[in-house]
Amino acid sequence: MLYQPAPEPLPVCPGLSRILIVSDAWMPQVNGVVRTLRTVADEMRAMGLTVEVVGPDRFRTLPMPSYPEIRLAIFPRRRLEKIIDDFAPDALHIATEGPLGMAARAYARRRGIAFTTAFHTRFAEYLKARTGMPESLTYAWLRRFHGAGAAVMVATQSLREELTARGFEHVRPWSRGVDLQAFQPSPREDWKLPRPIFVYVGRVAVEKNLRAFLELELPGSKLVIGDGPQRRALEHEFPAAHFAGSRFGAELSAAYAGADVFVFPSRTDTFGLVVLEALACGLPVAAYPVTGPKDILGEAPVPVGALDEDLRKACIAALEVDRANCRPFAETYSWRACAERFVDNLVPVRVVA
């Protein structure tokens, strides 16, 4: 069963009023991790908590190899330790496994304090796709990284089961939400493209498996919204597809709403916030039956999309879905409940001998 938002507010752990989050993914990056952390931090502040997010923007950085849009902190230990000491958190959450995450983990281990982590990204699969590194080696390192924490938060039941089978311990549920004010079924952009319009929204990068969508034989038009390191190559390889670049805010909502099917070709995402955004805009979803889409769509009481190992079949089936089903289902996801669950998963820092 998917971790649905709780119907009642969850109790905030007594004494946890100052929460520090350390993340290698932070603004100005645009991705699901940043969107989740930014929104959850805002929700926690609205709950009366003091929240600080420490990202690469506070440090000297270098571009990530093969992905220059992402900046990685270099030699962050000394400055990060001062930030943590000055903030004096009641709870420490390490969101990512990059240089900042590793430095924060080392700090906590040296000081003998407890912390939580989250499994946002399938680094093992991404590294294999980019470098050929065996997944087993990366998962062994990830298991050690997260094993030092008091809990590792995951977004779906299927991911919890997978990580538990891989030897991860203390895996706790932490679902996601969608901004129902920002994402609406109308207005709908008139793309002036042949219908039906199949749209992808997200990073244009190898791990998103976008080629699987662009290679499909589909009626109408294929539309790609977003940017990333693969965009230029894919534009050249698939000239019939329409690449619209990045969209934000009301323009992004109208872009979703103006399409006929949202196609989510990724096999490696741990959730897929864009799936909820599409549904909130009244857009049916086509995807593989993998972690994220199968957890979300599988819980819908009526069809809101289609799952199939044959992605073309899923796309054609999604065309038959009643758009009126999509928005009400998206409305069952709340960012406030997501934030409350996050706080409930935290632990006091001074609990390790």
Phi, psi and omega per residue, in radians:
M1 nan 2.401 3.111
L2 -1.207 2.584 3.102
Y3 -1.330 1.555 3.138
Q4 -1.330 2.659 3.084
P5 -0.977 2.424 -3.134
A6 -1.200 2.456 -3.127
P7 -1.252 -0.419 3.133
E8 -2.057 2.638 3.102
P9 -1.018 2.417 3.102
L10 -1.460 2.560 -3.128
P11 -1.215 2.375 3.068
V12 -1.412 2.269 -3.129
C13 -0.990 2.189 -3.082
P14 -0.966 2.371 3.070
G15 1.546 -0.135 -3.124
L16 -1.650 1.396 -3.118
S17 -1.864 -0.310 3.135
R18 -2.063 1.958 -3.015
I19 -2.071 2.212 3.128
L20 -1.972 2.229 3.098
I21 -1.993 2.241 3.091
V22 -1.938 2.181 -3.065
S23 -2.529 2.303 3.013
D24 -1.319 -0.300 3.071
A25 -1.775 1.971 -3.128
W26 -2.766 2.936 -3.115
M27 -0.973 2.493 0.226
P28 -1.556 0.232 3.065
Q29 -1.030 2.615 3.100
V30 -2.131 1.804 3.103
N31 -2.823 3.072 -3.074
G32 -1.138 -0.602 3.135
V33 -1.137 -0.820 -3.140
V34 -1.099 -0.769 -3.132
R35 -1.067 -0.739 3.134
T36 -1.119 -0.878 -3.070
L37 -1.141 -0.718 3.141
R38 -1.104 -0.785 -3.093
T39 -1.218 -0.729 3.136
V40 -1.147 -0.674 3.085
A41 -1.074 -0.754 3.109
D42 -1.096 -0.722 3.125
E43 -1.125 -0.693 3.131
M44 -1.165 -0.654 3.072
R45 -1.110 -0.662 3.089
A46 -1.152 -0.397 3.089
M47 -1.443 -0.025 3.111
G48 1.662 0.163 -3.134
L49 -1.621 2.696 3.055
T50 -1.678 2.072 -3.012
V51 -2.222 2.356 3.068
E52 -2.252 2.337 3.062
V53 -1.980 2.164 3.132
V54 -1.810 2.012 -3.135
G55 -2.146 -3.118 -3.118
P56 -1.087 -0.315 -3.107
D57 -1.103 -0.231 -3.138
R58 -1.686 0.071 -3.016
F59 -2.337 2.882 2.935
R60 -1.161 2.443 -3.062
T61 -2.329 2.830 2.979
L62 -2.260 2.626 3.098
P63 -1.178 2.481 3.097
M64 -1.182 2.302 3.121
P65 -0.960 2.289 3.136
S66 1.249 0.014 -3.135
Y67 -2.597 1.189 -2.978
P68 -1.108 -0.301 3.104
E69 -1.152 -0.385 3.137
I70 -1.723 2.178 3.132
R71 -1.777 2.352 -3.139
L72 -1.939 2.362 3.117
A73 -1.169 2.450 3.094
I74 -2.009 2.343 -3.125
F75 0.838 1.005 -3.049
P76 -1.514 -0.081 -2.898
R77 -0.973 -0.969 -3.012
R78 -1.112 -0.807 -3.136
R79 -1.164 -0.700 3.139
L80 -1.112 -0.739 3.126
E81 -1.057 -0.691 3.111
K82 -1.143 -0.708 3.121
I83 -1.066 -0.790 -3.136
I84 -1.128 -0.797 -3.142
D85 -1.074 -0.758 -3.117
D86 -1.161 -0.636 -3.128
F87 -1.315 -0.543 3.131
A88 0.913 1.157 -3.062
P89 -1.275 2.672 2.967
D90 -1.478 -0.439 3.119
A91 -2.506 2.431 -3.138
L92 -2.074 2.201 3.098
H93 -2.110 2.201 3.119
I94 -1.823 1.903 -2.950
A95 -1.457 -0.452 -3.001
T96 -2.411 2.905 -3.064
E97 -1.829 0.377 -3.134
G98 -1.486 -2.861 -3.103
P99 -0.979 -0.737 3.113
L100 -1.192 -0.735 3.110
G101 -1.069 -0.731 3.139
M102 -1.175 -0.686 3.121
A103 -1.152 -0.710 3.116
A104 -1.162 -0.698 3.099
R105 -1.084 -0.777 3.134
A106 -1.101 -0.710 3.089
Y107 -1.030 -0.856 -3.113
A108 -1.100 -0.686 3.127
R109 -1.142 -0.731 3.135
R110 -1.150 -0.674 -3.098
R111 -1.454 -0.173 -3.141
G112 1.218 0.674 3.140
I113 -2.016 2.697 -3.107
A114 -1.512 2.711 3.105
F115 -2.686 2.895 3.026
T116 -2.023 2.826 3.090
T117 -2.311 3.081 3.047
A118 -2.459 2.578 3.087
F119 -1.813 1.597 -3.093
H120 -1.590 -0.576 -2.870
T121 -2.334 2.424 3.097
R122 -1.481 1.332 -3.112
F123 -1.075 -0.605 -3.111
A124 -1.059 -0.817 3.136
E125 -1.205 -0.664 3.138
Y126 -1.143 -0.755 3.130
L127 -1.127 -0.670 3.110
K128 -1.115 -0.731 -3.135
A129 -1.129 -0.592 -3.058
R130 -1.604 -0.598 -3.009
T131 -2.176 -0.255 -3.075
G132 1.480 0.077 3.141
M133 -1.099 2.308 3.141
P134 -1.023 2.376 -3.139
E135 -1.060 -0.591 -3.078
S136 -1.058 -0.635 3.137
L137 -1.190 -0.778 -3.127
T138 -1.160 -0.727 3.129
Y139 -1.129 -0.577 3.080
A140 -1.093 -0.732 3.112
W141 -1.193 -0.753 3.123
L142 -1.077 -0.664 3.118
R143 -1.094 -0.706 3.094
R144 -1.190 -0.734 -3.121
F145 -1.026 -0.938 -3.077
H146 -1.313 -0.444 -3.123
G147 -1.135 -0.357 3.116
A148 -1.332 -0.273 -3.116
G149 -1.531 2.926 3.121
A150 -1.384 -0.396 3.129
A151 -2.837 2.599 3.019
V152 -2.104 2.176 -3.061
M153 -1.612 2.406 3.117
V154 -2.322 2.732 -2.990
A155 -1.554 -0.389 -3.036
T156 -2.379 2.766 3.104
Q157 -1.143 -0.711 -3.114
S158 -1.118 -0.641 3.102
L159 -1.215 -0.664 3.085
R160 -1.038 -0.785 3.140
E161 -1.122 -0.716 -3.135
E162 -1.120 -0.839 -3.115
L163 -1.158 -0.663 3.091
T164 -1.066 -0.719 3.101
A165 -1.137 -0.449 3.114
R166 -1.523 0.048 3.066
G167 1.715 0.114 3.067
F168 -1.296 2.526 -3.116
E169 -2.086 2.834 3.073
H170 0.962 0.809 -3.138
V171 -1.496 2.177 -3.050
R172 -2.104 2.597 -3.117
P173 -1.324 2.450 3.054
W174 -2.698 1.630 -3.076
S175 -1.314 -2.934 -3.100
R176 -2.236 3.080 3.127
G177 -2.387 -3.077 3.102
V178 -2.501 2.510 3.117
D179 -1.412 1.760 -3.052
L180 -1.306 -0.275 3.048
Q181 -1.411 -0.664 -3.098
A182 -1.319 -0.583 -3.064
F183 -1.956 2.006 -3.014
Q184 -2.328 2.693 3.118
P185 -1.208 -0.223 3.104
S186 -2.594 2.702 0.019
P187 -1.261 2.768 -3.131
R188 -1.895 2.220 3.114
E189 -1.205 2.408 3.044
D190 -1.597 1.756 -3.048
W191 -1.299 -0.250 -3.110
K192 0.946 0.738 3.080
L193 -2.127 2.700 3.082
P194 -1.022 2.377 3.117
R195 -1.580 2.689 -0.015
P196 -1.347 2.712 3.127
I197 -1.836 2.102 3.077
F198 -1.780 2.139 -3.019
V199 -2.087 2.482 2.957
Y200 -2.014 2.414 3.066
V201 -2.233 2.225 3.099
G202 2.624 -2.977 3.105
R203 -1.160 2.467 3.084
V204 -1.705 1.464 -3.042
A205 -2.474 2.778 -3.009
V206 -1.039 -0.626 -3.078
E207 -1.217 -0.249 3.131
K208 -1.474 -0.085 3.037
N209 1.017 0.623 -3.056
L210 -1.140 -0.503 3.137
R211 -1.030 -0.599 3.137
A212 -1.064 -0.565 3.069
F213 -1.330 -0.844 -3.032
L214 -1.185 -0.406 3.135
E215 -1.450 -0.175 -3.092
L216 -1.190 2.555 2.988
E217 -1.589 1.817 -3.074
L218 -2.249 2.644 3.026
P219 -1.259 2.849 3.043
G220 1.270 -2.297 -2.982
S221 -2.290 2.654 3.015
K222 -1.925 2.280 -3.062
L223 -2.195 2.321 3.130
V224 -2.101 2.144 3.093
I225 -2.017 2.084 -3.107
G226 2.429 3.120 -3.113
D227 -2.497 2.956 3.132
G228 2.784 -3.140 -2.994
P229 -1.162 -0.348 -3.130
Q230 -1.634 -0.063 -2.974
R231 -1.039 -0.866 -3.066
R232 -1.047 -0.765 -3.122
A233 -1.151 -0.722 -3.111
L234 -1.246 -0.626 3.062
E235 -1.042 -0.710 -3.136
H236 -1.214 -0.689 -3.072
E237 -1.329 -0.531 -3.080
F238 -2.183 1.259 -3.056
P239 -1.157 -0.333 3.140
A240 -1.347 -0.332 3.112
A241 -1.367 2.645 -3.128
H242 -1.820 2.030 3.118
F243 -1.775 1.959 -3.016
A244 -1.708 -0.039 -3.112
G245 1.327 -2.984 -3.078
S246 -1.382 2.540 3.044
R247 -2.269 2.623 -3.132
F248 -2.451 2.770 3.020
G249 1.031 -2.375 -3.072
A250 -1.098 -0.562 3.130
E251 -1.157 -0.665 3.116
L252 -1.182 -0.757 3.114
S253 -1.032 -0.808 3.128
A254 -1.120 -0.579 3.129
A255 -1.151 -0.807 3.048
Y256 -0.988 -0.950 -3.017
A257 -1.072 -0.465 -3.105
G258 -1.438 -0.031 3.109
A259 -1.720 3.105 -3.117
D260 -1.902 -0.543 3.098
V261 -2.543 2.383 3.019
F262 -1.649 2.184 -3.113
V263 -1.852 2.167 -3.124
F264 -2.039 1.606 -3.023
P265 -1.480 -0.093 -3.075
S266 -1.142 2.461 3.017
R267 -1.904 0.001 -2.983
T268 -2.138 -0.061 3.098
D269 -1.168 2.612 3.123
T270 -1.570 -0.209 3.052
F271 -2.623 -1.296 -3.098
G272 1.833 1.280 3.127
L273 -1.013 -0.552 -3.120
V274 -1.105 -0.444 3.082
V275 -1.112 -0.788 3.109
L276 -1.158 -0.688 3.118
E277 -1.066 -0.778 3.123
A278 -1.063 -0.808 3.141
L279 -1.083 -0.690 3.123
A280 -1.091 -0.463 3.105
C281 -1.580 0.160 3.108
G282 1.355 0.454 -3.037
L283 -1.925 2.064 3.092
P284 -1.105 2.698 -3.020
V285 -2.040 2.419 2.993
A286 -2.071 2.301 -3.069
A287 -2.768 2.959 2.974
Y288 -1.328 2.688 3.101
P289 -1.405 1.222 -3.077
V290 -2.179 2.990 3.119
T291 -0.842 2.335 -3.086
G292 1.802 -1.461 -3.132
P293 -1.012 -0.746 -3.092
K294 -1.223 -0.496 3.101
D295 -1.277 -0.721 -3.108
I296 -1.286 -1.028 -3.073
L297 -1.160 -0.524 -3.111
G298 -1.175 -0.314 -3.134
E299 -1.646 -0.117 -3.095
A300 -1.216 2.339 -3.133
P301 -1.235 -0.399 3.052
V302 -2.320 2.776 -3.086
P303 -1.047 2.295 3.032
V304 -2.185 0.141 -3.135
G305 3.058 -2.904 -3.118
A306 -2.518 2.440 3.104
L307 -2.070 2.388 3.114
D308 -2.886 2.505 3.042
E309 -1.160 -0.381 2.966
D310 -1.616 1.765 -3.026
L311 -1.101 -0.547 3.103
R312 -1.106 -0.754 3.104
K313 -1.051 -0.709 3.114
A314 -1.093 -0.732 -3.138
C315 -1.094 -0.794 -3.115
I316 -1.179 -0.694 3.127
A317 -1.143 -0.651 -3.126
A318 -1.128 -0.459 3.093
L319 -1.071 -0.448 -3.097
E320 -1.538 -0.094 -3.117
V321 -1.285 2.419 3.089
D322 -1.268 2.025 -3.122
R323 -1.008 -0.475 -3.110
A324 -1.134 -0.307 3.120
N325 -1.343 -0.426 -2.898
C326 -1.280 -0.878 -3.081
R327 -1.055 -0.837 -3.141
P328 -1.021 -0.626 3.111
F329 -1.192 -0.736 3.109
A330 -1.051 -0.540 -3.111
E331 -1.184 -0.179 3.089
T332 -1.404 -0.088 3.140
Y333 -1.809 2.229 -3.052
S334 -2.209 2.304 3.061
W335 -1.198 -0.531 3.108
R336 -1.125 -0.780 3.098
A337 -1.102 -0.630 3.084
C338 -1.063 -0.787 3.137
A339 -1.157 -0.698 3.127
E340 -1.120 -0.706 3.086
R341 -1.123 -0.709 3.102
F342 -1.013 -0.863 -3.131
V343 -1.088 -0.683 3.137
D344 -1.108 -0.476 3.137
N345 -1.437 -0.259 -3.094
L346 -1.206 2.821 3.098
V347 -2.284 2.619 3.062
P348 -1.093 2.529 -3.074
V349 -1.187 -0.608 -3.036
R350 -1.673 1.190 3.112
V351 -2.220 -0.015 -3.113
V352 -1.790 2.302 -3.118
A353 -1.220 nan nan
